Amino acid sequence: MTFKFKVILLALISLLLAVGFFNLIQHTTTAQAQTTTPLTAMLRWGYYVKTPVSLESVRSNIGSLNIISPVYFNLRPDGSLIGTDQAEVTNLAKSKGVRVIPTIQNSATVLDDFTKVINDPTQVKRIIDQIEGLVNTNGYDGIHIDFENLNATDRPQFTNFMGQLYARLKAKNKLTTAALVSKTRDTTTGFGGVYDYAALAPYLDLAVIMVYDYHYRGGSDGPVAPINWSSSVVAFASSQLGPGKVMLGVPFYGYDWNVSKGGFATARSFDDTQDTIRKFKGTTGYDETVQEAFADYSDNGEAHRIWFQNPRSLQAKLDLMKKNNLAGFAAWRLGQEGASFWPVVRNFTLPTNPIAAFASKPDRTYFAQTGHSLSGQFKIYWDKNGGLAQFGYPWTEEFLERNPSDGKDYVVQYFERARFEYHPDLKGTPFEVQLGLLGRQVTTGRSEEAPFKALAPFQSRADVWYIPETGHSLSYGFLQYWLKNGGLAIYGYPISEEFQEISPTDGKTYTVQYFERNRFEYHPENKGTRYEVLLGLLGNQIMKDYGWLRAET
């Protein structure tokens, strides 16, 4: 038997194995079901305050959010928490699978009032006890700390407080989040001095960076959140906290300055701004440099300038968020936006954004672990060829995408370890659904590295094969895994030799080998088990590169 024929025969055998028998060895471990948005999705966070206009925004737009942070509670100078839950808002959010993470603000008008509380271990424990009670009693998903106007000298005490709160809530599987003042570098004095980004990072699941008030009410007129400054803030926050924890704080408001008289500006919502422009027959413009809208008008001979947000400036901020692979955005605050803002939010969708949960049916399965479904020919292929162990969970729905291999458009769906492609021209054949060449895609540009260079041809043996199609070998444990679990049809040919590589998933070093469609990893800690060889999460890797998934996924 010639080797060429042998390879073809074994490929056919491996295809049969993939189609019929892989389910016998499928890994059955599943994650605990969730009914809310996974934190790995792009997070759309809205702050709610107890006003009629904010409530109306929640009622109208809750479906466009996946986290809501109602400003329910306030920390008094004596260490007590005051405030109440608003059942309508909390229950509406829960019914839509939206996480409820209420905000606690501080009411100390004298800086030293908070210093007295934060420096008293008994008071700190009392505050955390109260927070834990609120979270447990109301079934919140976590808490959001918005303590501002603090003494910079309280920096270590504030970090200690957040550390203790994090430990308490983590034990209950609840989220600890905080609003942090914007900084472009570390400062230990002034308004933002109390916030030690790097020291706080271990104690925060998410950090909302308040990327606004570059020009503030008490200062001169100018953009509220210019894009160049915002970019610098994001860069620093990401370097200290990690981009996967950073939420881009987005202003929904604007400021109206009386440039003739000076003094404090008036905060205006988008609708209020539009009414003012119409009333005084003002003119509008858009500053391309700072990516923010402005308007000029005259009232009783006094010149006014309004800097405000509009759909275009919001789009620029969301583009910045995506470019930097941030966790998402957090809008301050619901009710200040215009109706035209929401199409921008809804249209700014990533393929990984979860869909609405539903009860699985025989022809369509919903996976709460990622918030996506599987149906049709892709479900048939997934079920027959190894399912969860082979491909992982779906991270997207089906959508049209241009294939980087041949430049053609296909209906695709991404999984943790694979990309499915539908080929209608091959309908009714075993190749109607094909796997994307993710192994080749993630190794682009590595052909000159030693493991990827072709070997000199040699005579194959039973335990070591030479594959002439790619000039690489396949041997021992990886060969056995390749043969047993789908072979050529699932993995393609090897495109590298075995070599040591640091895994992008856990940072550990493994012996790996790349194939056209995946990466094999040898895990000696699992020797003798079915998990001795594991498949690389190449789907995740590519989606991170695209900015579709957070770095920690």
N, C-alpha and C positions, 0 to 999 in steps of 0.2 A: 504494500500500500504506500503510495507516495505521500510525502508530508502534506502537500497541498490538499489532497483528497482527505487526509486525516483531519486537517483543520476544519474543512467544510463539514465533514461528518460530525465532528465534535460540536461544531457550531449549531448544527441541527438538533443534536441531542440536548445541548444547553438551552436552545429555544423551547424545546418540549418541557424541559425541567422548569423553565421560567413560567411557561403557560399553565402547567398543571400541578406542580409538586412543591413549589417554594413555600406555600402556605403551611406546610408541615413544620417548617422551622422558623416561622415568623415570630419575632419578638413581640410579646403581648403586653409589655408594660405600657401603661397609658398615664398621662398626666391627669391630675384631679380636674374634673369638669369646672368650667367657669361660666358665669352668666354675664360677666361684664367684659369690657374691652381689655384685651391683654395690653400690658404696658409697652409691649414691643411695637404696637401700632403707632402711627403719627398721632400725637395727642392734641386734641382741640379743647382747650380749657377756657371756661368763661367764669368770671367773677359776677356774683349776683348780690345786689343790695336790696333792702326791703323798701322799694319804691314801686308805685304802680307801673311806671314805664319799664323798669327792670323785670318785673313779673311778667308783663306782656311779652317781652323779648324771650324769656324762658319758655313761655307757653308756645310761642311761634317757632322757636329755633332749637329746641332741645335735641331734635334729631340730628343737628349738625355738630353737636358736641359729644365728647366722650368722658369729660370730667367737668363737674360744676363745683365751684367753691363759693358757697353762700357765706356772706359776712354775717354770721350769726352771733358771735361771742366777742367779749371784750374783757381784757385783764385789767383789773383796777389796781391802783397803787398799793392797796392793802393785801394783794395776792389773791383776791377772790375773782371768780369768773362770773360774769353776768351775761344775760342774753338767752334767747329761746330758739328752738328749732321751728321752722315753718313747714308744717306737714305737707302742704300742697306741693311745694317745690321739691322737698326731699322725696316724697312718694312718686312724683312724676318722673324724676330722674331715675329712681330705682326701677320703675316700670319700663323704662326705655334702655336699661342696661348701662346707664351713665353713672360713673363713680361719683359719690358725694364725699367731698373733702372740705369741710367747713373751714372758714378762716377765723382765726383768733387775732384780733388787733390789741394793741396796748393803749391805754388811755392816760398814761402818765404824761402830764403837760410839763412837769419839771423833771429834767433828766435824772436828777438824784433820786427821785421816787422809785424809778425802776432799778437803780443801782442797789437800793436797800433790799429790794425783793430778790434780785438775782444773786446777791452775795450771801443770802441766808439759806443754808442747806435745808432747814425745816420748811421754809417758804417754797423752795424749789420742789421739794417732795410733795407739798400740798398742791401746788399748781399741777404737777404731773398727775397726781391722783385724780384731780378734778377732770383733767383732759381725758384720761383713760375712762373715767366714768361716763363722760359724754359720748365718747366713741362707742363704748359697749352698749349703753342704754339705747342709743338712736340707730345703731347698726351702720355707722359711717364707715367708709373705706379707709379713713385715715384722718389726718388733721393738717392744717396749713397755718404756719406761724408767720404773722406779719407784724413783727415788732420793729418800729422805726423810731427815729429821734432818740437814739441811745447814746450814752457816754462811750466814747471810743475806748476808754480805759476798762470797760466791761467786756472787752473782746474775749479773754479766756473764759470768763464766767458764762457768757452767752454760748460759746462753743460747748462748755461743760453741760449747760442746760439742754442743748439740742442732743448731746450724746446720751444723756439719761432718758430723755423723751424717746429717742430712737430705740434704745434697748427695751423700754417698756412696751412700745407699740409693736416692735418687731416680734416680740414674744406672742402677740395676739394676731400676727399676720396682717397688721395694718400699716399704712404708709405714713411716713414722716416727710413733710415737705415744708418749704419756707420760701418767703419772698425776700430777695436780697437786693440791696441798692446796687446800681450799675457802677462798675469800675473798669478802667482800662489798664490798671496796674494795681498792685497791692499797696494799700495805704493803711496806716495804723492811727491816723488822726482824722478829725473832721467827721462829716455826716456818715460816711461809709466805713470809717475805721473799725467799727465793732465787728464787721463781717470778715472773718478769716476764711476765705473761700476754700483753700486747701485743707485747713483743719476741719472744716464743716463737711467736706465731701463724704467721709465715711458714714456720716450720720443723716444723710439726706437721700431719700429715694428720688426726689425731684427738687430742683431749685428753680423757681421763677425769678429770672433776672429782670428787674424793672427797667427795661430799656426805653425810658421816656423821661420827660422833664429835663432834657438837655438845656432847653430854654424853659424857665419855670415862671410861675405866676408873679413872683417878686422881682424878676430880672427883666432884661431887655427883650424886645420881641425877636422871634426867630423860630425855626422849626422845633417841634416837640421831640422828634426822634429822627434826626438826620441819618441817612443810611450809612454814610462813611463812619460816623461815630458809633452807630449801632454795630457795624462790622467789627470795630476795634473792641467793643464791649464783649461781643460774642466770642471773639478770639481769645481774650483773656479768661473769660468764664470757662470756656471749653478746656483751656490748658490747665486750669486748677481743679475743676469739678469733673471733667470728662463730658464730651458733647452729649452722650446718652442720658445725662441727668439734667441737662440745661433746657429750660423752657424759655422761649423768647417772649418776654413781656411786651405786649402790643397795646398802644393807646387807641381807644375808640373815640377819644375826645380831642378837642382843640382849645386854644387859648386866644382870646380877643384882647389885644393891647390898645390902649389909647396912646398913640405915639405922639400926640400933641402935648398931653399933660403928664404922661408917665404914670407911675403908680402900679398897683397890682392889676394883673390881667383877670378877665372873667373867663371861667371855664365854660365851654359850650359843647353841647352834643352836636352830632352831624346835622340833625334836623333843625336844631336851633340856629346853627350856622347858616343853613340854607334860608331859613325864614329871615334872618338878619340881612343877608345879602339882598333878598328880594325887597324887603322893607325900605332899605336905604339905597337901592339901585346900585349896589356895589359891583366891582369887577373881580374876576377870579383868574388865577393862573396856577401853573404847576412848575416847581423848581426841579429841573432834571438832575442837578448836582446832588441835592439832599433828598430827592424823591419824596416830596411832600407838597401838599396843596396850600394855597394861600388866597386871601381875599382882602380887598381894600375898599373902604367906604368912609363916608363923612357923616357925622352926626352933630348938628348944630355948629358946623364949621370946624369940628375937631376930627382929625384924621385917625382912623383905626386900621389896624392890620390884624387879621385872623390867620393863624397857622393851624391847619386841621388835617384830619385823615380823610381819604376818599378811597374808592375801590382800587385805584391805581397805586396809591401809596401802600395800601394793605398788601397788594400783590407783591410789591417790591420787598416788603418785610417777610412774607412767606417764602419768597425766592431765596432770601438770605438764610432763613431757617433751613430750607432744604439743602442749600449749598453746603452748609456746615454740619449736616446730618444731626441736627438737634432733635430732642425728644418731641418737640411740638411747640405750640404757641399758647400763650395765656392772655386773654383779652380783658383789659380793665376799661370799662366795665359794661356788662350787658344793659342795654337800654340807651346807651350813648351813640350806638352805631346807626347807620342808615340801613334801610331795607336792601340797598344795593350792595352792602358788604357781604351778605350771606351767599350769593351766587359765587363770589370769589372763594369763599371758604369751601363751599360744596364742590366747586369745580377743581379746586386744588387737591385733587385726590391722588393718592398713591395706590398702585395695584394691591398693595398689602393692607389697605384700609379695610377693616372688617365689615361684613354685611350684617343686617339684622338677623338675630338668632331665630331659628325655627326648629320645629320637631322634625327629625330625620324621617325620610320615607324610603321605601325599598329602592327607588330609582334616584334618590338624591340624599346624600349624607351631609349633615352639618357637624363641623368639628369646633367645639367650644374652645379648644386649646389655642386656635389661631383665628377663630372667627370667620372661617371660610367653608365652602361646600365643595362637593365632588359629585359629578353626575355624568350621564351620557357615556360616550366612548371612552373618555378619560377614566371614569369610574370603573368601567369594565376592565380596562387595561391595568389599572391600579390593583384591583381585586385579584386578577389572574396572575400578576407578575411579582407578587411579594408584598404589596401593600405598605404598611407602616415601616416595617424593617428595611425594606428596599428603598423606598422613596421618601419616607417621613410624611409629616402633615402638609396639606396644601396651605400655601401662604398667600395665594391670590385666587380670584375667580378666573374663568377663561377670558382672554382678551386678545386682540390682534396685535402682533408684534413682528417687526422685521428681524429675520434670522441673521445673526452676524456671520454665519458660515457661508450662506449662499445669497444673501441680500434679498430674499423673498419674504413676503408677508404670510404668516401662519397664525391660526388660532392656537394660543399657548396657555399653559397654566404652570405656575412655579410651585415647587415643593421644597422641603428642607434640603433634599439631596439631588433633585433632578428638575428638569423642565420638560414637560410633555408638549409635543407638537402634533397637530392634526394635519394629515395630508389627504385632502379629499380626492386627489388624483389616484390614490391607492386604496380607495374605499373597497371594502370586501376582502382585502388581502391582510396578511399578518403585519403589514407595514403601514396600516392606516393611521396608527398612532406610533410615533417614534420619539426617542429620547434625544434631547439636545446634547450637543458635543461640549458639555460643560468642562470636561477635563482639558480639552484643547483651548477653550476660551480662557480659563483661569491661568493657563501656562503660556499664554501668548508672550513672546519676547524672551523666552527662556531656552531657546533651542541651542544656544552656545554653552549652556551650563553642562558640566560633565554628565550628570545622570540622563540628560535628554539627547545626548549624542548617540547616533546609531553604532551598534557593535559590528565587528567583523563577523560574517556568517560562520555558523558552526553547526555540527550535526546534533539534532535534538535527541534527548534521552527521555526516558519515561517521566523523570521528575524535573527536568529542565528543558523547556522548549525554546527554540529560536523562532521568532515570528518575522518572516521576511517582509511582510507588508509595511512594517514600521522599523524593522531593524533592531528590535529589542527582544529581551528574553522574558520568560514567565516561568517561575519555579516554585517548588515546595509548597508552603502554606498558602501563598497567594494564588498559585496555580490551582490548588484543590478548591479554594473558595470560588475562584472564577468559574471552574467547571460545574460546581454544585449549585451555584446560585444564579445562573442565567447566561454566563459566558459572553460570547460575542454579541448576542442580541441585546443584552442589557448594558454591558460595560464597554464594548468595543475592544480594539486592540490596545496593548500596552504602548505608551508613548514615552516612557522613561524606564530606567532600571530602578531597583530598590535603592533607597538612600534615606539618610536621616534628615528630618525636617521638623521645624517647630510648628505645631498645630495652631492655626489662627483661632481655633475654637477655645482651647484651654491654656495655650501658651506652653504646653509640654512638648518634649521632643519624642518623635515616634519614627519607626521605620515605615516608609510609605512607598507607594508606587502609583504613578498616574496612568490612567487609561483614557481613551477618547471621551468617555462619558462620566468618569468618576475618579476618585482617589481611594485606594486601599490603605488602611492604617493598621499596623500590627500593635496589639495591646498585650504585652506580656503579663500584665496584672490579671488578665482574663484567660490565661493559658489553660487549655483543656476544656473550655466552655465554647458555646456557639458564638460568643462575643470576642473571641481571640483576634479575629479580623473584623474591623468595623469600617463602614463607608464614610467618606468625608462629606461634610455638609456643604457641598459645592453650591447648591441652590442658595443657601443662606449667604455664602461668601459673595456670590455675584450680586444678590439683592442689596447687600451692604455697600458694595462698590457703587451701585446705582443710587444709593441714598434711600432705598425703600425700607430698610430695616435698620434699627439702632445697632450700635457697635456691640452691645453686650449680648445680642441674640445668639 
